[in-house]
Amino acid sequence: MGEPRVRILIAKPGLDGHDRGAKVVARALRDAGYEVIYTGLHQTPEMIASAAVQEDVDAIGISILSGAHNALLPRVVALLREQGAEDVTVFAGGVIPDEDIPGLKAAGIAEVFTPGTSLEEIVSWVRTHVRPRGVRA
Amino acid sequence: MDPGERARWEEARRRWEATTLRDSLARHPERLERFSTVSDLEVARLYGPGEGAGRDDLARIGLPGEYPFTRGIHATMYRGRLWTMRMFAGFGTAEDTNARFHYLLSQGQTGLSVAFDMPTLMGYDSDHPRALGEVGREGVAVDTVEDMDILFRGIPLDQVTTSMTINAPANVLLAMYVAVAADRGIDPRALGGTIQNDILKEFIAQKEWIVPPRPSMKLVQDVLVYCTRELPRWNTISISGYHIREAGATAVQELAFTLADGIAYVQAGIDAGLDVDAFAPRLSFFFDVHNDFFEEVAKLRAARRMWARIMRERFGARAPRSWMLRTHAQTAGVSLTAQQPLNNIVRTALQALAAVLGGVQSLHTNSMDETYALPTEEAVTVALRTQQIIAHETGVANTVDPLGGSYFVEALTDRLEEEAWAYIRRIDEMGGMLAAIERGYPMREIAEASYRYQQQLERREKIVVGVNAFADAEPTPIPLHKVDPEVERRQVERLRRVRATRDAGAVHRALEDLRRAAEEGGNTMPPLVEAVRARASLGEICDVFRRVYGEYREQAIL
């Protein structure tokens, strides 16, 4: 049997409509062979966590450009923990100032990609850091 | 061109290709196999006179101030009056933004432009759970007419023009502006300004919506009818390509989808029983100005020519003012890079120059630090000075349409026009823009284009300086504008104070009147003005629309 296919949820929290990055990353991951689910816009942390659990994903990629990352991203991680899904890898990308990154990582965000990151970097990070849940190396 | 001269040009061109060009290519091969614009339109080596059979320059290019306005909507363009330098501003509470407005006016800015925060754009009050972390962050928070009053404190509303970037709840914010003016004894007929009120591009690109597309169009119609009767100096819709382009569209898509949106609005006005010449002159446009210099100039020239034709031939407008495409422009936020931020000053300057050579009526120039945050005062000042340097030092404002007649610019103008007509025909075949949106057509086209462009960047077929070439190992730190975390608390406090001190019965009655108008299909604007005067909040008013029309949910398209 081949390796089970890794499932990734691409999520777009916040009230802004900047979904170009989310869509481009979702397509690149799909082209790289991942199973990708895109939440669509304007998702609350609650909606993202429950979609992740329902869809049984291995990772969540959160795209955020509204400036509300410090309020919203740690909340997603906390909600996953509450629902026993703390082994879902959460990574983020968007307009996130460097000085905010250590705090986000401490809150459980595995990686933060800032503007100008190439698709190749994101795909290769996912390849090395995301494994199917329960099949930990 | 007479046939004899055309033949002489063709002969010269053949000789040049066989001799000078051939020798040159033998010595120095060209850098690329294929040259193309940022939107991937192929660009030829050389453009010359008389290209394209049967060109009629007089009819296509014409004279400025006359149909089809390719060379500009005014006979003298910037010799008569410079464009309006209009910097978009808004953050924090109404007090914070009011202070920025006073600063910008003191620096020589000539019109105001308000940015609202995300909760306001989506029709939520500042204390709504979905507003968490977003209050006053990307614009100013406005919950009630009292915030609007503070926002314009000390500013003579009958002397400035105000542009408000607001769409789904444009009707509510306009009602608040009218109410503030009325409280100051200013006749609504004296108010000049613009609401963006372009809901179609929200569904296509910007994605700040409240109710579904069809009832949204009904609310736009109500504003059109109300303003045509009560606010004759108000620009009712700013038909916007900006957000379409920023979402990843090509220049052709921006041009085509924007004009197709315009067609839908004109049809909506006619369907509401208005005479086309009574409201069309108050429609204005808003385009992005991206990096590809000549493509942007050509896009603006093509837009004017196409709109003139649409209005005269398709809608039978008779007033020349209905044919004119008046436009605001903004340099391309999407072109700015977080890396090497000082480079953004140069990008913005070149884009602003293209906007001016494209003949725009007003312009916002982005600040170098906007990839991470709203701009600092220093960065905004440099951006405004950029426009002042173009206006007063470069000499480009001395003559009308200085690029008109350039072989390349005219050929590119024709090319953009031709490709945009093809899109508009496809959208017409689908039943117009509303139907095309319901099918997800423009959204899918844009997603395709933006993915294609990203792949070109990855392959380095397109270069972005400081990002995929000429990159630095270490980031350049720049100071960023900070939004005070206290803003959210102060704003929520003010909203609660207003709710506690207003006449609750009057609010209830006003919202009921609004609900009845919405349900029965009457014009919602008069009860809306009464509701804001009774101190109903933005969220409460939008909840009435949500209950009557339902909330929009997008089918996510990848």
Interface residues (C-beta under 8 A of the other chain):
Chain A: G14 L15 D16 G17 D19 R20 K23 V24 A26 R27 A28 R30 V36 Y38 T39 G40 L41 H42 T44 S66 G67 A68 N70 A71 L72 V95 P97 D98 T114 P115 G116 S118 L119 E120
Chain B: M118 P119 L121 M122 Y124 P129 R130 A131 L132 G133 E134 R137 E138 E202 A205 Q206 K207 E208 E246 A247 G248 V334 T337 A338 Q339 T371 Y372 A373 A447 S450 Y451 Q454 Q455 L457 E458 V464 V467 N468 P475 L480 V483 R553 E554 Q555 A556 I557 L558
